[in-house]
Amino acid sequence: MNKEEFANIFLKVAFAAILADGEIAEEEIAVLKKLNENDYYLSGYDLEDQIAQFEKKFVARGYIVIKTILNELAYADISDSQKLILLNLAIQIIRSDYVITLDEIRFIKQLSSNLKIPNFIVESTHPNWWLMDQTPGIETDEKNQ
């Protein structure tokens, strides 16, 4: 799979992760924008336009957009390392707003299933990824005082 094809899948997974809980959190968008600055696959993409397009699709079609993306992944020709990149991306985005919903947990489970990533790999690379060790808006030093 060439860079452009994988970048397209990368963006779809990112947006599906952002939309998995039905809300678009600023922290999630911020993670994507930071990746746009530094990530090999996203160089040259107009994220603002892509964000607007995915928002419109989600408003028009709802969770079907996410299901369609997940179904595409089940048949995509993606290498094992690319599968892990997508899983890492989705977990990073979901955790960024410090709120993990049941829909987001289901999304990650379905993502790993469709990518054919065994549970033991998910658990070993991201143990207890759904647990938050810090309250949103409170720095660790403040929390410990």
JODA-V577654 format. One record per residue. N is the residue number from 1. RES is the residue in one small letter. SS is DSSP state (a for helix, b for strand, c for the rest). PSI is psi in whole degrees, -180 to 180 (* if undefined). Layout:
n=N res=RES ss=SS psi=PSI
n=N res=RES ss=SS psi=PSI
This chain:
n=1 res=m ss=c psi=130
n=2 res=n ss=c psi=172
n=3 res=k ss=a psi=-45
n=4 res=e ss=a psi=-42
n=5 res=e ss=a psi=-44
n=6 res=f ss=a psi=-36
n=7 res=a ss=a psi=-39
n=8 res=n ss=a psi=-45
n=9 res=i ss=a psi=-42
n=10 res=f ss=a psi=-48
n=11 res=l ss=a psi=-40
n=12 res=k ss=a psi=-45
n=13 res=v ss=a psi=-41
n=14 res=a ss=a psi=-47
n=15 res=f ss=a psi=-38
n=16 res=a ss=a psi=-40
n=17 res=a ss=a psi=-42
n=18 res=i ss=a psi=-41
n=19 res=l ss=a psi=-4
n=20 res=a ss=c psi=-33
n=21 res=d ss=c psi=4
n=22 res=g ss=c psi=0
n=23 res=e ss=c psi=151
n=24 res=i ss=c psi=104
n=25 res=a ss=c psi=141
n=26 res=e ss=a psi=-37
n=27 res=e ss=a psi=-36
n=28 res=e ss=a psi=-42
n=29 res=i ss=a psi=-39
n=30 res=a ss=a psi=-40
n=31 res=v ss=a psi=-46
n=32 res=l ss=a psi=-42
n=33 res=k ss=a psi=-38
n=34 res=k ss=a psi=-40
n=35 res=l ss=a psi=-36
n=36 res=n ss=a psi=-33
n=37 res=e ss=a psi=-35
n=38 res=n ss=a psi=-15
n=39 res=d ss=c psi=137
n=40 res=y ss=c psi=-44
n=41 res=y ss=c psi=-27
n=42 res=l ss=c psi=0
n=43 res=s ss=c psi=131
n=44 res=g ss=c psi=0
n=45 res=y ss=c psi=140
n=46 res=d ss=c psi=93
n=47 res=l ss=a psi=-37
n=48 res=e ss=a psi=-44
n=49 res=d ss=a psi=-43
n=50 res=q ss=a psi=-42
n=51 res=i ss=a psi=-46
n=52 res=a ss=a psi=-43
n=53 res=q ss=a psi=-45
n=54 res=f ss=a psi=-36
n=55 res=e ss=a psi=-45
n=56 res=k ss=a psi=-43
n=57 res=k ss=a psi=-43
n=58 res=f ss=a psi=-42
n=59 res=v ss=a psi=-41
n=60 res=a ss=a psi=-38
n=61 res=r ss=a psi=-8
n=62 res=g ss=c psi=-144
n=63 res=y ss=c psi=-11
n=64 res=i ss=a psi=-33
n=65 res=v ss=a psi=-45
n=66 res=i ss=a psi=-44
n=67 res=k ss=a psi=-39
n=68 res=t ss=a psi=-44
n=69 res=i ss=a psi=-46
n=70 res=l ss=a psi=-40
n=71 res=n ss=a psi=-37
n=72 res=e ss=a psi=-38
n=73 res=l ss=a psi=-31
n=74 res=a ss=a psi=-25
n=75 res=y ss=a psi=3
n=76 res=a ss=c psi=147
n=77 res=d ss=c psi=85
n=78 res=i ss=c psi=135
n=79 res=s ss=c psi=164
n=80 res=d ss=a psi=-41
n=81 res=s ss=a psi=-36
n=82 res=q ss=a psi=-36
n=83 res=k ss=a psi=-44
n=84 res=l ss=a psi=-35
n=85 res=i ss=a psi=-44
n=86 res=l ss=a psi=-42
n=87 res=l ss=a psi=-47
n=88 res=n ss=a psi=-43
n=89 res=l ss=a psi=-51
n=90 res=a ss=a psi=-44
n=91 res=i ss=a psi=-42
n=92 res=q ss=a psi=-44
n=93 res=i ss=a psi=-47
n=94 res=i ss=a psi=-39
n=95 res=r ss=a psi=-16
n=96 res=s ss=c psi=-28
n=97 res=d ss=c psi=6
n=98 res=y ss=c psi=20
n=99 res=v ss=c psi=119
n=100 res=i ss=c psi=119
n=101 res=t ss=c psi=165
n=102 res=l ss=a psi=-37
n=103 res=d ss=a psi=-38
n=104 res=e ss=a psi=-38
n=105 res=i ss=a psi=-45
n=106 res=r ss=a psi=-40
n=107 res=f ss=a psi=-48
n=108 res=i ss=a psi=-40
n=109 res=k ss=a psi=-44
n=110 res=q ss=a psi=-39
n=111 res=l ss=a psi=-50
n=112 res=s ss=a psi=-35
n=113 res=s ss=a psi=-48
n=114 res=n ss=a psi=-30
n=115 res=l ss=c psi=-5
n=116 res=k ss=c psi=45
n=117 res=i ss=c psi=117
n=118 res=p ss=c psi=147
n=119 res=n ss=a psi=-38
n=120 res=f ss=a psi=-30
n=121 res=i ss=a psi=-43
n=122 res=v ss=a psi=-46
n=123 res=e ss=a psi=-35
n=124 res=s ss=a psi=-32
n=125 res=t ss=a psi=-27
n=126 res=h ss=c psi=67
n=127 res=p ss=c psi=132
n=128 res=n ss=c psi=41
n=129 res=w ss=c psi=-24
n=130 res=w ss=c psi=-7
n=131 res=l ss=c psi=137
n=132 res=m ss=c psi=132
n=133 res=d ss=c psi=7
n=134 res=q ss=c psi=138
n=135 res=t ss=c psi=136
n=136 res=p ss=c psi=136
n=137 res=g ss=c psi=-4
n=138 res=i ss=c psi=121
n=139 res=e ss=c psi=152
n=140 res=t ss=a psi=-41
n=141 res=d ss=a psi=-42
n=142 res=e ss=a psi=-38
n=143 res=k ss=a psi=-34
n=144 res=n ss=c psi=-4
n=145 res=q ss=c psi=*
